[in-house]
Amino acid sequence: MHILAIYGSPRKDGFSSRLHNEFIIPFERRGFLVSRVFAYDLNIFPCQACNYCKENKSCFLKDDMTDIYRLIEEADIISISSPLYFSSVPSPLKAIIDRTQCLWEKYRSEGKYNNSHRYGFFICTGGSIYQDMFCGVQQMMRHFFNGINLSFDVSDFVFVNNTDSMEKIPEEKILQINYSAAKYIRLITED
Ligand SMILES: Cc1cc2nc3c(=O)[nH]c(=O)nc-3n(C[C@H](O)[C@H](O)[C@H](O)COP(=O)(O)O)c2cc1C
């Protein structure tokens, strides 16, 4: 059993990373193989829209994404954490997402559409409070998880606003994450 945890924040001890750690710990305790990946530590070129993957079902660019493709394909669950940057995600995480276009091409050619027993989970923190602030990232994650053929439940996604005015993560968000971790451990070990 394998969980791939992709951290989108440059702050390894920031809000989203700490929440992500809360999610990961129960998997570690259950003996899952845990691969932690920090988007800001990787060298990943942006997608060039060269269309190579349309023909070849793989990416022409050779960089740190090569390992990420393997991890994505091996993982039973992929968890993503990110801060909200201009109502989107920071560019290193977005580069990873865009570069999975070749997996979408591959799965599409194989006729695989969201029928997997592999799961996606998402945590996002935003500094302010404004209307529909997480709508864009929620839509992006749905699109991303569909593209790489993961099942997911949007109601499990964890969004925390107003972090720029807080020191401690609200206890109810940690409880929500603990609950979700237990749910996904159960789903994966029962599958
Ligand atoms: C470049 C940049 C852009 C940001 N854009 C937004 C934004 O659009 N909306 C928002 O609510 N907060 C925004 N913030 C604040 C962060 O989302 C917030 O501080 C977040 O909780 C940081 O998460 P972290 O501690 O995991 O890094 C931005 C911060 C930075 C540095």
The ligand as a Gaussian input file, in Angstrom:
#p B3LYP/6-31G(d) Opt

LIG

0 1
 C        2.186000      34.809000      -3.709000
 C        1.057000      34.672000      -2.739000
 C       -0.240000      34.739000      -3.203000
 C       -1.303000      34.594000      -2.320000
 N       -2.578000      34.634000      -2.810000
 C       -3.620000      34.455000      -1.977000
 C       -4.950000      34.461000      -2.474000
 O       -5.195000      34.622000      -3.658000
 N       -5.950000      34.281000      -1.595000
 C       -5.744000      34.107000      -0.261000
 O       -6.710000      33.942000       0.492000
 N       -4.490000      34.068000       0.243000
 C       -3.420000      34.229000      -0.582000
 N       -2.143000      34.168000      -0.100000
 C       -1.944000      33.800000       1.325000
 C       -1.719000      32.282000       1.482000
 O       -2.690000      31.536000       0.780000
 C       -1.810000      31.858000       2.954000
 O       -0.862000      32.557000       3.704000
 C       -1.636000      30.365000       3.092000
 O       -2.347000      29.895000       4.224000
 C       -0.190000      29.965000       3.220000
 O       -0.133000      28.550000       3.310000
 P        1.179000      27.825000       3.813000
 O        1.384000      28.248000       5.254000
 O        0.860000      26.368000       3.697000
 O        2.299000      28.233000       2.908000
 C       -1.056000      34.347000      -0.939000
 C        0.269000      34.289000      -0.477000
 C        1.307000      34.453000      -1.358000
 C        2.724000      34.376000      -0.835000

